[in-house]
């Protein structure tokens, strides 16, 4: 049943209806623990099943540092979005944020980046379950290429459909399912650390040969993206997206966002140590960490457990490889539907995306998620291919946050802030630099695909805007506030192309040289972005359209 709650008129997009009907009001069923479980449950998905081995292969013993770097970057973003999320306590808040600082065109571009990053999470989790299942249901993954077979693709699409179907339940029931699954998802990886520590302990595995130091140092940074580490942490954003469905966002959102990152860090560090110490030294003798392979297994933790004699625990891991990703896929579809709904609300997509059924579920958005999610299996038919793309796209979409936060501190300096980030002039620019490092570490091949997809989406939108809406019903796009995106994207691509070979570059710049150039470049782009924002009065108007007006100066 819907919550019949009147909401203020929205004078947002020129040419669009300024009213949001009560049929778009979502239920406020998420409490403090509910939001924390949502974020933790989203963090602990398929990442821990694959990322420790992928990180070890790229960075060796320094992979421990990869998890610390990933946590530091995500925590910076989490702090920024804790303030933004409580300022705009609405479901799909991350989409609404993107249109405040630079107007319609930038808002649309960022909305689609964010939407594409959200839509790929459920397919990614489904693919993880299918990949592990290949160990006992053969024929789902091609043993040579590691890609989905036709059978594997069909199974993935069916499983994705089941997860989407479950989201037609009301949010309260979805959260109850997630709460129950979260305990399992936390207990199994935590128990895995203990089981492997007792079953197989080889501290000599952590000794790093001097000859491999340079390679592993570069790998420590690139592994943050390409091994799935940054993806593993990104569940924190779920609490921000559900800010409109909790009764006390000022308290609940920051606790869920920051708390989930720290819980995940402790868990993932334990798993990385346990994995590296449990690998049999004979497995490393053939080619070190870079050459680590488990013949006949697609599940690395299950393979280590079997080699250590804990076959019984491998069976538990195979069960978990279905439950854990499925649980994360379930709640990811829930959050993705809210972002998709917000896409229609700001005019970046059809307003039909906002339609709710009798239980308050955005059913049109769920159908779109299934279709687009199923299509994402085609260009990215393996977990690692999809995770690298999704991670870089998600981080790039989050880069707008520090810009919006700095602008809001200027244009509405005295407004009541439920959560106020300290040292914002230091934290926000650092978060922007760190996000651009992550994008560059994803590698040149990933950036090529990423920018091609964005170019295609942008071209389709311009076609729709200028050809099918020639009457100007959608209003001006705001090119004057969006031109900085061209040097921004081009600069990121060029720095990556000149960077270290580990990221696909030609080696003109070493890793740390490219990071230094990227940091300077980021500060220049940040300055340009802040200099090309919409007028302060316009930013205040858009901001107050998204939140309940609060008297400034209180």
Secondary structure, DSSP 4 states (H G I P E B T S, - for coil): ------------STTS-----GGGPPP--B-HHHHHHHHHHHHSSSHHHHHHHHHHHHHGGGHHHHHHHHHHHHHHHHHHHHHHHHHS-STTHHHHHTTTTTHHHHHHHHHHHHHHHHHHHHHHHHHHHHHHHTTTSTTSB-TTT--B-HHHHHHHHHHHHHHHHHTTS-HHHHHHHHHHHHHHHHHHHHHHHHHHHHH---GGGGPPPGGGHHHHHHHHHHHHHHTSHHHHHGGGHHHHHTGGGBS-HHHHHHHHHHHHHHHHHHHHHHHHHHHHHHS-HHHHHTTTTTT---TT-S-HHHHHHHHTT-HHHHHHHHHHHHHHHHHHHHHHHHHHHHHHHHHHHTTSS-GGGG---TTS--HHHHHHHHHHHHHHHHH--SHHHHHHHHHHHHHHHHTHHHHHHHHHHHHTTTS--SS--TTHHHHHHHHHHHHHHHHHHT-HHHHHHHHHHHHHHHHHHHHHHHTTTTT-TT----GGGTTHHHHHHHHHHHHHHTS-GGGT--SSS-HHHHHHHHHHHHHHHHHHHHHTSPPHHHHHHHHHHHS----TT-
